[in-house]
Structure formats: structure tokens, C-alpha cells
């Protein structure tokens, strides 16, 4: 059975027409579904001025949602991790972060179950890619987060694609989901409150740019030179630093949105003063912001290497060098320490990512 989150206005119009009903009901149906923070129940959606035959057809053919929150873990700092079970199989992790503003929250969603990218310091990729998420399954993460925020008296005001998966490898579904999440009359989050994060898939950056969604872009660079990058990010062999940066510049020129460069600091791998200087060189004349992410330990990587977070002083030095070169850079540490359990990584990423929207 399909869920209302599987449809956009056009596809529901087509479906209604195929069933012999007036397509014009589609927009109202979806609007009333998206009106409740977590999405309305099917009876609420049908409680409008619809004929009995259409009501019966909808009851028999569609459900409201295709996922549910299986587990919820709240840390002392307010971070809430949701494990969402999917009717089509598997589960994804989604994280809600309280924002700097008392009434707001930021969310972090997944685009795939597992990941094929193989970044050596990332837990999501350890068991490879299980499957792509469908657009509706991504939309439902947003709805669960919005519901959870509402229960806490907060408004979900931003969303980052920094959970599991590589959004550029499931871009059709990611774009379709963004259109529903941000779209007028639907999720209405606002395009500029959404950030898509990529390991640096150049054609994906181009396609996102051409989709004219007006969303933000984050690029997980992690090293200023190809040799270092290829040791920790396998896709670095395919997409070179210079090509990725050129794509980032084109993204900025076309969309006017300043990209964020994500840089996970790994002791003795990418945290030297020379690398900070090289990163600053790379950003010369480019207004990208740098988010420094202290490595969050996940045990041995796929290669067997064990990474460590650099000492405080070393991370501060890296930041100072960037700032001395007028690069806009921040890093942020986790607050609270009782949620490390499986979600430390997502949590840390979300905290970092909300910074560049402040
Ligand atoms: N595939 C996308 C989005 C998911 S990862 C991407 O690569 O951008 C989101 C961010 O979290 C990336 O910058 C990733 O490198 C970072 N990250 C992954 N594992 C981490 C860890 N153990 N510690 C700190 N940051 C990590």
C-alpha cells in the first residue's frame, strides 16, 4: 500500500485521475496531510469535502505513513535520536537537535540505509549499502522530527542530509523529498533551511545546482591534498580535490549559496599546520565556510586503522591558521555525554552543521 508521503501533487493528481476522480483534490489532500507536524491521520485527511466513493477508494489504497518511531533516545542536552522502522524493510537513524534559539530545533536525516562510499572513519559505511531510501521515507524522517520538536515546544527550522548515506547517489529521491519537505502548501520548511552534504561527487553537485532548489551544499573534504584524502576517502581516487573545489565554486556562482567545507580532524592524518595552510591556500578567493569536526571515535575503520581525535591545542592551532588567513571557520564539540551509545556520530555532525546556518 502506498503512503501519502509517496506522492507529490502531480503524481497524486495522476493517480486520482486514473481512479476516475477529479485530480484537483490532490493539492487539498496533501495540504491537509502536511498540516499536522507529524502528518495527519488518514481520517483527518478524508474529513474534508470529499465524495464517499473517493473516501472509500483512498481508505483502501493509501495509508498516511509507512514508518514509525521504534526507539527514541534523549540525551541530557536535549538531543533526541530516533530510530525509525520502515515498512519496506530496514531502519534509519534520524536526529533532532535543540538549536541556539529556545523555540527551535535542527534535524539530521539519512538518504540511504548504509553507505557505499567507504570513508575509513565513518560508521555508516561499515556494512556497505543496504538500499536507497525512497523519497517518501526521507520525507517521513522530516515529519517524525517535526512532530518530536513540536512535542518539545520547538519548531523544526533546519534540516541537514548528514545522516547515513551519500545523497548524491540517491539524488532523484533526495530532490523529490526536498520538494515535498520545502514545498509551498506541503512541508514548507523553506529551501534555504536545507543542506545537502556530499563526499564530493562532482556530477551530483552539478545536478543539485541545475535542479534550482536553492538549498545549501556541504562538501566533506577532510584533506586539502589528494594523497591524504585518498587514504581516508576512497572516492577521492575518482574525484580530485581541485575538481571538487571547482564544482563548489560553480555552485556558489550559480546559486549564490556559500558552500560549507566539512573537515573531520584525525590526529596525525590531516591535522598538521602544513595541511591547515594548504587548506587556506585552496580556499583563497573562495568564500566557503569551514566546519571542523573533531573525530568521533568509532573503533577501527574498514582498513583496520584506528583514528584518534587530535589534542585540543592542535585543533585550536588548525583553526587559528585558517582564521589568520581570513577563512571563516568554526568547530564545535559535543555537549552532554550520555548519548554516545550509537548516535554519537550523527549527533556530532548535526551540531556542527547547524553552525553554518546561524
Ligand atoms: N555522505 C555524505 C553525508 C553523510 S556523512 C558526506 O560524506 O558528506 C556527514 C559528515 O559526517 C561527513 O562530513 C562525514 O565525513 C562526517 N563523519 C562521518 N563519520 C564521522 C566520525 N566518526 N567523526 C566525525 N565526523 C564524521
Boltz pocket constraint, residues with backbone or C-beta under 6 A from the ligand:
constraints:
  - pocket:
      binder: B
      contacts: [[A, 117], [A, 119], [A, 121], [A, 122], [A, 123], [A, 161], [A, 162], [A, 163], [A, 164], [A, 165], [A, 166], [A, 167], [A, 197], [A, 198], [A, 199], [A, 200], [A, 218], [A, 219], [A, 220], [A, 262], [A, 263], [A, 264], [A, 293], [A, 294], [A, 295], [A, 296], [A, 297], [A, 298], [A, 345], [A, 348], [A, 349]]
      max_distance: 6.0
